């Protein structure tokens, strides 16, 4: 039996998931290099965190949090080493949740990189 998905009308925003590539620099540290292609470009829902969840997130990260909701994808591994590009804005991923544990959708928590 196929698992139910979120209604398609709710997923009306397009965003891309990119992999962070680090290269060593001459000072013994690392710098972020520009990746060549997105891991995936998906339709989803983008919402700023509000209420107590937004306040809790801001206390931990110091930034306004956003929730990116998308259909579950088993073909790519999304984690905190990735980031999201939405419109011209870049968001650092802090966690990825499978809210129902039913592999129907993913909620990605992120903050805007300045």
RALIN-V860409 format. One record per backbone hydrogen bond with DSSP energy under -0.5 kcal/mol. CO is the residue of the C=O (numbers start at 1). NH is the residue of the N-H. Records with the same first field share a line. If there is no record, write none. Layout:
CO=NH  NH
This chain:
7=10  11
8=11
10=12
13=44
15=42
16=18  85
17=39  40
18=83
20=22
21=33
23=31
25=28
29=25
31=23  33
33=21
40=17
42=15
43=71
44=13
45=69
47=67
50=53  54
51=55
52=56
53=57
54=58
55=59
56=60
57=61
58=62
64=112
65=49
66=68  110
67=47  69
68=108
69=45
70=106
76=78
79=82
81=20
82=93
83=18
84=86  91
85=16
86=89
89=86
90=113
91=84
92=111
95=109
97=99  107
98=101
104=72
106=70  108
107=97  109
108=68
109=94  95
110=66
111=92
